[in-house]
């Protein structure tokens, strides 16, 4: 399994819009595209504390990650919803992502 960690830092004043978009659009679209959301939350200690949405999605491998994100990004419902939210300006000042491979630790974590 691999895990993708995504970090979204909203433009000042747009945190509420980011939360609403995540709850009403992103989570349902992750499910629609069979993407497994394993964690979502806010950074409470460290850079961007209380102004950063972080979530983690699990995939079998990089091929699955790439194909599912491609379908998600090209989904007309997603593009319309995102464009609607950005009519008054950008939502994010920074978006970061990383992909981690848990395979070397699977045996230890299962016990």
N, C-alpha and C positions, 0 to 999 in steps of 0.2 A: 504494500500500500504506500501511496505517497499522499502528502498533505500540502495543500496550497493555503498559505496564510496571506490574507489581503488586508491592507491597512488603508483607510480612507480618512484624510484630514480635510474637513469641510472649510470652505471660505468662511471667515468670521460672519456670524449671524445666520448661517445656513444649516446648523446642526439639526434643527427640528425638521427641515426639509429632507435631510439625509436619512434621519430615523424613519420618517414617514415613507420615503421611497423604499428603504430596505424592508420595512414590515409589509407594506401593501403590494410591492411589485417584485423586489429582488427575491425574497423568500419563496413566493409562489412560482416564480420562474425557475429558480433552482430546482424545485420539485418537478415542475413541468418537464425539465430537461434531464431529470433523473440524476441530479447532482446532490450528493449527500453532505448537508450542512452539519458539521459536528460541534461547532462552537460559534457563538457571536457575543460580543461584549464591547465595553469601552475601556480604554487604557486609563487606569486610576493612579498609576505611579510610573513616572518616566516622561519621556518626550510626549508632548501633545495630550497630557493628562486631561481627561474629561472633555476632550474635543477631538476624539479619534474613534472611529468605528473599526473594529477588528473582527474578522471572521475567518473560519477555517472550513475548507471543503476537502473531502477525502475522495481519492480516485484509485483505481487499480494500477494505472501506469500513466506515463506522459501522453501516450496516444489517446487514451480516454479523456484526459484533461483537455487536450487540444481540440478534439472533436466536439466535446460537449460545450466548451466555451465558444467555439465557432458558431454552433447552433444557437446558443443563448444570445450572443452579440448580434446575430443576423435576424433574430426573431422580430417581426414587425411590431408586435405588441410592446416588446422591450424598447425598441428604438423610439417608438412614439411616446411612451411613458417618460423616457429619459429626456427627450427633446422638450416635452411639456414642462418638466421640472427646471430646465435650463433656459426657459424663455426670458426670465428676469436676470440671467447671468449665470456664470459657472457655479456648480455645486462644490467642487473640490479644488483645494490649493495643492494637494499632493495625493498621489495614489502609489502605494508600494505593494509589492508582492514578492513572496519567496515560496519555493517548493522544496519540501523536505522528504527524504526517503527514510521511512521507519524500519526498513527490512533488517538492518544490523541489530536492532533492539527488540524485534518482535518476540523472540523467545523469552527474553527477560521481562518484558511487559505483560506477558500472558500469565506468568506464574504468580 
